Every structure is written in structure tokens, then in C-alpha cells.
Amino acid sequence: MKSIVAVLALTAMTLFSFKASDKEVQSDKRFGGLALYTVRDAMKDARATLEKVAQAGYVNVESAGYNNGKFYNLSPADFKSLLDEMKLTPISAHQGTVTFENIDQQIADLKAAGFKYFVVPVPPMGLFMYDAVNKKLAMKGGAKNLAEILDKLGEKCTAGGLQLLYHNHDFEFQKDADGIVPIEYLLEHCNPKNVNFQMDLYWVTKAGADPVDYFKRYPGRFKIWHVKDMDDQGRFAPVGNGKIDFKRILDNKKLAGMQYYFVEQDACFNETALEAIVISHKGLEKIGFK
């Protein structure tokens, strides 16, 4: 009888140990962030999509679906509640519609949803444009004008308890008509107390620039990264399925000032967006992101 009890006790201990360790392994594999722009079409069903984001292994999210005071048709409080339910943390929000008139309301909504960073994704207020002749992204108004706008928005964000970041594409790394490299003008003239940067590693590479070189020249200014890969045709690709040397970039994260990173893939060519985020998360792990 004693031997049977001992066997049962040992079995129970083994099962408990297995479940605990299994849970621990599962927990360890949840890390990193996803820019929800990647799955923007699927976010029509926010609950189902966020559940898949969590299942893919992500813990942080960046929104890109704010409209008329709502995030993906949910009030800020309801969106935060849904993220909490999925054990996802809101970190940053792309606010492409920001103006001097609506900035206060947007700050209030971001804070109600639990975000920390207010990200200006492109030159705001009608300055962003597409150069159809040269088939490339561009902006009007000049770097000085953009810097002044960002400083004013940044002051508002700081006062409201958020941090403002500017997100780059490729054109900011190329000389404009006045011979100015916009990103460098912004880095040198915007007040670092109020304005810092979200570096999109794909677009920097697309521009022919070196992220690490910018970390060395402007240390501590790149608080968030967008991690997206580039295939041999120069197109977007899941992380680890392209040619960008993320390991070298990651080795310099402290120099960059990086606090968070988000996988982002603007378009998919060989897989669906929901498949791509799974591939990318596995790629993050192989590269050494945590």
C-alpha cells in the first residue's frame, strides 16, 4: 500500500513539475512587440486578431488604427481592456492624423488606452506626399518646418505625460532640394527632451544608410525600432528571411537608446500577414531579440 501511495505521489509531483516547466517555457517564448499595421486588414475583428498576435508570442503592441477617438472602433478604455485580456501591453501608437487642434484629445485618448509613446508616422498635417514622377515617398515644407512642428507637438506630449517619437521612411535620409538631410536636421534641431525617434530599420537600409552609424552620431535618440527585413528584390520580408544584418544592429541597442522594438511588415508577398508574424517571431528568437 505504501509503495502505491509513493508511486502516486511521485506521479503527481512529476505531472506538477511538467506543467510548471511547460508553462515556464511557454512564458519565456512570449517576448517582443508587433506593430498592428502589419495585420491592419485582420484588425476588423480585433479580438480574434489580437488573440493570434498573443499566440504568435508577442507581448507588446503598437497601434495604427486610431480614428474619431477610437482604436479599431473601440473606445480607449475598451481597447485597453481587450489588450489586458489578451495579456498584451500597449506601448506606442501611430497618430498620422495629428494636428495642433486635435493633439490634446489624442494625448488624452492614448493615455486612457495605456500607451507610453505618441508616434508621428509621417510628416503630419498634409506635408507627406508621394512623388509620382520619381515613384518615391517625399515631403513638402522642408526640414526646418517639420522640426518646428515636431517640437510643438513634443512639448504637448511631454506636458501630457507621453513621449513623442518621429518615425522615418527612406526620404529623410536623402538630401533634399536645399542639400539638407532631413533626419539629421531633426536630430540636431529638435529638443531631445520632447522629440526622439522610432527608427525603421528597413527604410534606413532602403535609403542606403547605416543604422549603427546613426547610433554612433546621435546616441540615445532612437527609443523604438521597427524590425522588418528586406528580400533580394528590395521588398518587405519576415524577420530572418531577408538580408538585413539585425545581429550587428542589435549589438548596438544600448548605444541607440532602444527601449522597445516592434516587428512590422508593410506588405506580404509569399505569405499572409498572420503567417508572417509567426515567421518573424521565430526569426527574432534566432537573431537574439528578447
C-alpha positions in Angstrom: 0.0 0.0 0.0 2.8 2.4 0.9 4.5 1.7 -2.4 1.3 2.5 -4.3 0.9 5.8 -2.4 4.6 6.6 -3.1 4.1 5.9 -6.8 1.0 8.1 -6.9 2.8 10.9 -5.1 5.8 10.7 -7.4 3.5 10.7 -10.4 1.6 13.8 -9.1 4.9 15.5 -8.4 6.1 14.7 -11.9 2.9 16.0 -13.5 3.1 19.2 -11.5 6.7 19.7 -12.4 6.0 19.1 -16.1 3.1 21.5 -16.1 5.1 24.2 -14.2 8.1 23.8 -16.5 5.9 23.7 -19.6 4.2 26.9 -18.5 7.6 28.5 -17.9 8.8 27.6 -21.4 5.7 29.0 -22.9 6.1 32.2 -20.9 9.7 32.5 -22.0 8.8 32.4 -25.6 6.5 35.3 -25.3 8.5 38.5 -25.9 8.9 41.4 -28.2 6.3 43.6 -29.9 4.2 43.7 -33.1 3.2 46.8 -35.0 -0.5 46.2 -35.7 -0.2 47.9 -39.0 1.1 44.5 -40.2 -2.3 42.9 -39.5 -4.4 46.0 -40.3 -6.9 44.3 -42.5 -7.4 41.5 -40.0 -8.0 44.0 -37.2 -11.6 44.4 -38.5 -12.0 41.6 -36.0 -9.8 43.0 -33.2 -10.5 40.3 -30.7 -9.7 37.3 -32.9 -6.6 39.0 -34.4 -5.1 40.1 -31.1 -5.6 36.6 -29.8 -3.5 35.4 -32.7 -0.9 38.1 -32.0 -0.6 36.8 -28.5 -0.5 33.1 -29.6 2.4 34.0 -32.0 4.4 35.0 -29.0 4.3 38.8 -28.8 3.7 40.7 -25.6 3.8 44.4 -26.7 1.7 46.1 -29.4 1.8 49.4 -31.4 -1.4 50.6 -32.8 -2.1 52.1 -36.2 -5.8 52.3 -36.2 -7.0 55.4 -34.4 -10.0 57.3 -35.9 -12.5 59.7 -34.3 -11.4 59.0 -30.8 -11.4 55.2 -31.1 -8.8 52.5 -31.6 -10.0 49.9 -34.1 -13.6 51.0 -33.5 -13.2 50.5 -29.7 -13.1 53.3 -27.1 -9.7 53.8 -25.5 -10.9 52.1 -22.3 -12.4 49.1 -24.2 -9.3 48.7 -26.3 -7.1 48.7 -23.2 -9.5 46.2 -21.6 -9.2 43.9 -24.6 -5.4 44.1 -24.6 -5.3 43.3 -20.9 -7.5 40.3 -21.5 -5.0 39.1 -24.2 -2.1 39.9 -21.9 -0.8 42.4 -24.5 0.8 45.7 -23.4 0.1 48.9 -25.3 3.4 50.7 -25.8 3.2 53.1 -28.8 0.6 54.5 -31.2 1.0 55.8 -34.7 -1.1 59.0 -34.9 -1.0 60.1 -38.5 -3.9 62.4 -38.2 -2.5 64.6 -35.5 -2.8 68.4 -35.8 -2.4 71.3 -33.4 -6.1 71.4 -33.0 -6.6 67.7 -32.0 -3.3 66.9 -30.2 -4.8 67.4 -26.7 -7.7 64.9 -27.4 -5.3 62.4 -29.0 -3.0 62.6 -26.0 -5.9 62.0 -23.6 -7.1 59.0 -25.7 -3.6 57.5 -25.8 -3.3 57.8 -22.0 -6.7 56.3 -21.5 -5.7 53.3 -23.6 -2.4 52.9 -21.7 0.1 54.0 -24.3 3.5 55.5 -23.4 4.7 56.8 -26.8 3.0 59.1 -29.3 4.5 58.3 -32.7 4.2 60.7 -35.7 4.5 58.2 -38.5 5.0 60.6 -41.4 5.3 64.4 -41.8 1.9 65.4 -40.5 -0.7 68.0 -41.5 -0.5 67.4 -45.2 3.3 67.5 -45.5 3.7 63.8 -46.5 3.4 63.1 -50.2 4.1 60.6 -53.0 6.4 61.8 -55.8 4.6 60.1 -58.7 7.3 61.2 -61.2 10.1 59.6 -59.3 7.9 56.9 -57.8 9.0 57.5 -54.2 7.9 58.9 -50.9 8.6 62.5 -50.1 7.6 65.5 -48.1 7.0 69.2 -48.7 7.7 72.2 -46.4 11.3 71.5 -45.6 13.1 70.1 -42.6 13.0 73.3 -40.6 9.3 73.5 -40.8 8.9 69.8 -39.8 11.3 70.3 -36.9 9.3 73.3 -35.6 6.0 71.3 -35.8 7.5 68.3 -34.0 8.9 70.5 -31.2 5.4 72.0 -30.6 3.8 68.6 -30.6 6.5 67.2 -28.5 6.0 69.9 -25.9 2.4 69.0 -25.7 3.1 65.3 -25.3 5.7 65.8 -22.6 3.3 68.0 -20.7 0.6 65.4 -21.1 2.8 62.5 -19.8 3.7 60.9 -23.1 6.9 60.7 -25.2 6.8 61.8 -28.8 8.7 59.9 -31.5 9.1 60.6 -35.2 9.1 57.5 -37.5 11.3 57.6 -40.6 10.9 56.3 -44.1 13.8 56.5 -46.6 13.4 60.1 -47.9 14.5 61.6 -44.6 18.0 60.1 -45.1 18.5 61.6 -48.5 19.4 65.2 -49.3 16.5 67.5 -50.2 16.5 70.3 -52.7 18.3 72.5 -50.3 21.1 70.0 -49.7 19.8 69.1 -46.2 19.4 65.6 -44.9 16.1 65.9 -43.1 16.7 63.2 -40.4 20.0 64.9 -39.4 18.3 68.3 -39.3 15.6 66.9 -37.0 18.1 65.1 -34.8 20.2 68.3 -34.4 17.4 70.8 -34.0 14.6 69.1 -32.2 14.7 69.3 -28.4 15.6 65.8 -27.2 13.6 66.4 -24.1 10.5 66.4 -26.2 11.3 64.8 -29.5 13.0 61.5 -30.2 12.8 58.8 -32.9 11.5 55.5 -33.9 14.0 54.0 -36.4 12.5 51.9 -39.1 15.5 49.6 -39.9 14.1 48.6 -43.3 13.7 52.1 -44.6 17.1 53.2 -43.3 18.6 50.3 -45.2 16.5 51.1 -48.3 17.9 54.7 -48.2 21.5 53.3 -48.3 22.2 54.5 -44.8 23.7 52.5 -41.8 21.6 52.4 -38.6 24.7 51.8 -36.5 26.4 54.9 -37.9 23.4 57.0 -36.8 23.5 55.4 -33.3 27.1 56.5 -33.1 26.5 60.0 -34.3 23.3 60.5 -32.3 23.4 58.1 -29.3 20.3 57.6 -27.2 17.9 59.1 -29.6 16.3 56.0 -31.2 13.9 54.8 -28.4 11.9 52.3 -30.5 12.8 50.3 -33.6 10.7 48.8 -36.4 12.2 45.5 -37.2 11.4 44.4 -40.7 13.5 42.5 -43.2 14.3 43.1 -46.9 14.4 40.3 -49.6 16.7 40.2 -52.5 14.3 42.2 -54.6 14.2 45.0 -52.0 10.7 44.1 -50.8 9.4 43.7 -47.3 10.1 40.2 -45.8 9.5 38.4 -42.5 12.3 38.9 -40.0 15.1 36.4 -40.7 14.0 35.8 -44.2 16.0 38.7 -45.7 19.4 40.3 -45.9 19.5 42.9 -43.1 22.2 42.2 -40.5 20.0 42.5 -37.4 22.5 40.9 -35.2 25.0 43.7 -35.8 22.3 46.3 -35.2 21.1 44.6 -32.1 24.6 44.5 -30.6 24.3 48.3 -30.6 20.9 48.7 -28.9 22.3 50.4 -25.8 24.1 53.0 -28.0 20.8 53.6 -29.8 18.9 54.1 -26.6 16.4 51.4 -27.7 13.7 50.7 -25.2 11.3 48.7 -27.3 11.1 47.1 -30.8 8.2 46.0 -33.0 8.0 43.7 -35.9 6.4 45.4 -38.8 5.8 44.2 -42.4 4.0 46.7 -44.6 3.1 44.2 -47.3 3.3 40.4 -47.7 4.3 38.6 -50.9 4.8 34.9 -50.0 2.6 34.5 -47.0 -0.4 36.1 -45.3 0.1 38.8 -42.6 -0.9 36.4 -39.9 1.5 33.8 -41.2 4.3 36.4 -41.5 4.1 37.5 -37.8 4.6 33.9 -36.7 7.7 33.5 -39.0 9.0 36.9 -37.8 8.7 35.9 -34.1 10.7 32.8 -34.7 13.3 34.9 -36.6 13.5 37.3 -33.7 14.4 34.4 -31.4 17.1 33.1 -33.7 18.7 36.5 -34.0 18.8 37.0 -30.3 16.0 39.6 -29.6 14.4 39.2 -26.2 
